[in-house]
Structure formats: C-alpha cells, structure tokens
Amino acid sequence: MKVYLGPYRRLYRLKNWTNNLSDEVYESKPIQWFISAVNYLDDKFSGKTEYVKIDYYDIWSADSTLATIIHPLLVELKKDKTGYAIVADEDAPEELKEEQRWHYILDAMIFSFEKIGKEDDYLYDEEIQKGLTLFGKYYRTLWT
C-alpha cells in the first residue's frame, strides 16, 4: 500500500488584496483579467494532493493494514491538543474534566489499533471492541 496525502496547496486569493484598490483601478480590464487568471489557476491547482495505491496483499488482513495507519494518526492527534470533543457521560469516568475525558477516549482507541496492528489482539477482545466502538462513535470528531 502506498498513501500520500500532501498539504493543502493555495496559490494566492486576491480578494483581500483588491480591497486596497480604488474602484476605477479595480474595474479596469487589465486588473480584471489578472484577477480572473489568478483565481482560475488557484481553483485549478489548489486542494489536497492525494495518492492511494492498494496492492492485492493489502486486503488479506485489512483490519491490521488499516490499524497500522490509524494508530500513529491517533497518537499524533492526541499530541496536538488544539481541541477536544464533547464526550458522552457513559463513555468516560465522570470525575475527569472535559479534555481529560477526550484523552481517555483517544487512549482507548489508540490501545485498540495498536493491538490490532501488532496482531496482538487475541488477549484483549473486550478492551479492543470498546475502543473500536468509541472510534465509530467519535469518528466525525477526529479533527483539530
């Protein structure tokens, strides 16, 4: 498997720059042509670079293959600490503060994917299932 997810590319949006122009200059044909050309190139070439190649052997143990990608991603997400999700009362101990509750959820997910990725999951069925259930429940909150 080969996965490349590059950063978002942006050329230069001219909306803020054009605020400094007088109406007469802004409406001139050369400026309008220039703005249109730059915005066209920005729309055409901006966005996220993505490349994913799945080989036939990647699907033999797809759970383990995906776990080796998801585990380090969750570890980095936990290190980032720029935000946290609102955690349901039943998913984490009530005595923890909001950010600590989110870290508790992330730890459960990290544990699950670490064990699946190492194919060391046969001893921890219940804990792994809990982490996978939480991953599914909080999937849409995995952003910073």
N, C-alpha and C positions, 0 to 999 in steps of 0.2 A: 504494500500500500504506500502510496505517495500522496501527501497532502501539503499544499502550500496555500496559506491564507495570508496574503500580504496586507499591509495597512491601507486605509482608505487614501486614495490619491485625490488631490484637489489642485487644479491649476490656479486660477485666480478669479474670484467673483468680483465683478465691477460695481455692484450695487452701492456699496459704501463709498467707493472712490468717486462715483459720479455725483454724489451729494454735494461735493465741493465745486462742481461746475456750474456756471451760470446757465440759465435756460437757453440763451442764444447759442452758447457753445455746445450744450448738451444736444440740442435739436439739429445741429449741423450734420450733413450727410457723412463726412469722413468719420466723425466720432460715433455716429450710429452704426456705421459699417464695422468699425473696430470693436465696439461693444458686442455686436451680434456675432462677429467671428470668434472672439474670445469665449463668449458664453457657449457657442456651438462646440468649440474644442473642449471646453470644460465638461459639458454634458456628455460628449462622446468618449472622453478618456478618463473621466473620474469614476469613482466607485471602488469596490474592493477587488483586488486581484485574487482569483480563486482557481485552484487546480487540484482536482482529486482524481486519483487513478486507483481503482480497486483491482487487485490481482485475484485470480481464481482461488488461491490458497488463503486469502484473507477471510473468506466466508466459511471456512472449515470450523472455526471456533470464533464466530463473530462476536460473542459476548466478551471473550478475552481480548480480541482485537480492539473493540471499542473501549474497553476498560483501560487499556494502555494509553489511550488518547485522553479519555475523560479524567482519569486520576490526576495527572500533572496539571491539567487545566483547573480543576477544583482546588488544588493546592495553591496555585498562583492566585486564584480568585480570593481565597481566604487571606493570603498575604496582603492583598491590595487594600483592604479596609477602607474603601471610599464610600461604602454604603452597606446596608443590610436590609433584608426582607422582614416583613411583619410575619411573625411565626405564630401559628395557631396554638392555643393553650395546651391542647392534648399532645403536641409534638415535642415539647421540651419541658424540663422542670420549671415550675412557676417561680422559684426563688432566683432564677437567673434574670439579669437585665436584658433588654431588647437585643443589643449587639451580641451579648454572650449567648443568647438563645439561638441566634443565627449561626454563630460559630459551632454550637452544639449540633445543629442540623448539618452544617458542612462537614464536621468531623465524622458524623455517621455515614454520609455519602462517600467521603474520602476513604474511610475504612472499607466500605463495601467494594469500591472499584479497585482498591489496592489488592485486596484478597482475590478478586476475580481475575485481575491482570496477572497475578503470580500463580494463578490456578491453585491457590491455597484456600479454596472456599469450602471444602467438604466438612470442616470442623465448626464453621460459623454460620450455618444456614439461617438461623433466626435473625442474627445481627445483620447479615448481608441483605436479607429480604427487607428489613426495616429501612436500611439505607437506600435501597432501590426504590422502595415505596415513597420515601421522602424526596428522592431525586425526581420522580414523576410528579409529585405534588408541587414541588417548588421549581420545576424546570423553567418556567417563564420568569422567575425572579433571579436567574443566574446572569446578572449583568451588573456592571458598576457604573 
